[in-house]
Amino acid sequence: MRRLNDFIVVCMIMGLLLGAILPSGVYADTYFDDIKGHDAEKDIFRLSVKGMISGVSNSKFEPKEPISRIDAVCLIMAVFEDYSSSRLGIEAVINLPFKDVDELSYRQKRALNYALSHGVIKGKANSDFRGEDSLTRAEASAIIVRVLGYEGSIVKNGSMSSDMLPFSDKKDIPDWAVPYIRKAFNLGFMRYSSDRDFEPERAVTRAEMAVMAGEIDRLFLNHRDDIEHSGRVLAVRTMAGYALHMRLDDGRMRSFRVADDVRVFDIDEVPIEFKDIKGGDKIEFLVDRRGRIVYIGVADSVSSVLLRRITGRVTSFDSNSKAFRLRPDFPMGDETLVKVFLGKDTVVLKGGKIGDVSDISRNANVVVVGDVRREGEVVNVREVLIGPLF
């Protein structure tokens, strides 16, 4: 009897430890009842299943409400959660320059710290972050451009006149935001707000931010292998409920049960019925904690996602080939060292200012944004950020 009690106690302790380690919201079973038919329905549901986004309650998302600056940072940084210390249950070292962040939760501070260390947001000592303020369209443009690895080109090209923008209210756009808005608009992340206006100070809604985060998540090579898959449908089975027999993109063949309330979207992101899925379709899908498919998105081709943000320490640099070896903070597959090839368009930023390849020295802490050609090699590098970034 005593052994049984000891076993129960151990199980309870392990449960508490796992609860503390696993990020909240993963394998979300909630479907928000105020997003059905909304343009952002697919992205909101997909991100909620992946544990990247949460609602204001278990049943409400409030898609039209403004998103706060801190919630926007948490959402964008959740895209890179697989590579943060929280995924490994390691407590991150928090080092924030802001004086108004004491009331933030540990999760919020961790996301803010991660954003600062990656150069996604900027901060000065003893300044205010204003986390509860609404995120503006100008601020969102800057965050998106930095996440995608274009901060270096913005700094390199210098200031830009608002006359280069197509918006009728371009004179209302602050000087600092002009290059970010132009880049975000050209990349398709930002659109006209109304008529021909941009409205740089208008608050970004929770739905709008979900769409941007969803697109970033699809652009980066950071799939959650335990819940996220893609491949081609080999057969649809109907015995004892629906199931899909799949050939996954990695070559494996597997069968997955389908949840009764599965959400399915066609290639144009329009909701459709599961019965519309047929053999030969290329799909991406997410599974819940019971291994059932809860989300399906029809795709037009095999995924070619390669983009990756990598943090780590330089172990060696070859000036002749303009390449260096990097020890990633978090492993890339089985590789403990990654070779990074710099191109003619690669921009080096050191301490937030334009640097040179000669600034990449052994033991330097860097952030690299580029394409993974195969495990162990990164090419088409957009930028290399050399710390400290703030």
Summary of the structure (lengths in Angstrom):
residues: 390
radius of gyration: 22.3
end to end distance: 57.6
largest distance: 79.8
contacts: 1174
relative contact order: 0.12
helix: 29%
strand: 27%
